[in-house]
Amino acid sequence: MVAPHLRGQLLVRKIAELPRMTRLEKKIIDQFSTEPIQIDQISRGVKIPIEELAEFLLALELKGIVRELSGKRFVLEDEFSC
């Protein structure tokens, strides 16, 4: 188990090691925690419309970084969550 104060640092390191992520994709990833997050919450956090955000989330899903759950909720894949 990772100490709570180290979780963010480990997540940043894991995400930093990912190839070919845009700044906006990294900003989207920063919205995630250990709990599922709704698409509208992410949209408000990164200040882009849901329609545009959906494209970025699909790209992150195809890269194996996030996974969509029911109800337009998203989580980081296990290897990227702390």
N, C-alpha and C positions, 0 to 999 in steps of 0.2 A: 504494500500500500504506500502511496506517495503522500508525503506531508502536504497539507492544504496550501501552504505558502509556496511550495515548489511546483504545483500543478500547472500554473500559468507559464512558468519558465520552461517546463518540459514540453507543453503544447506548442509554444513558440518555436522551440528547437525542432520538433517534429515537422511543423508546418514549414519552417524555413528550409528544410531539407527537400521539400517537394519541388519537382522540376516544373518550370513553365507555369507559374501562377501569376496572374495579373495583380496589380495593386488592389483593384476592386474585389477580386476573389479573396485576397488576404483580408480585406476589410470585412467581407461577408463572414469569413471564418472566425474573425474576432468576436462576432455576435454570439457564438455558440458557447455553451457551458456543458455541464454533465447531463442536463435535462433536455428533452425535446423542445424545440422552439418553433413557433408558428411563423408562416411566411410573412404575415403582416407585421409581426414584431421585427423580423429581420429588415423588412422594407423600411420601417420607421427608423431603425438604427443606422442604416446606410444611406437613407434619404434618396431612394430610387423607387420608381413605380413597380408594383408587383409583377406586371407583365414583363418588364425588363429583367427583374430579379429572377424570375422563373427560368430564363435562358441561362443565367449564370449558375443557378442551382443545378440545372440539368448537366451543365458542363462539369461541375464539381462532382456530381453523381457518377458521370461517365469516367472521371479520373479516379473514382473509388475513395473519395474523401468524405462525402456526405451520403446519407441514405434518407429517402423519403418514407415517412410513416403515414398512416391514415390521417385524414383531416388536415392535409397540407402542413404537417409537422415534419421537421427535419432534425436529424442527429448526426454528429460526427461518427464516422465508422470507428469501430473499436480500437484499431491501431493508432488513431489520432486523438482519442479521448483519454482523459486522465482520471 
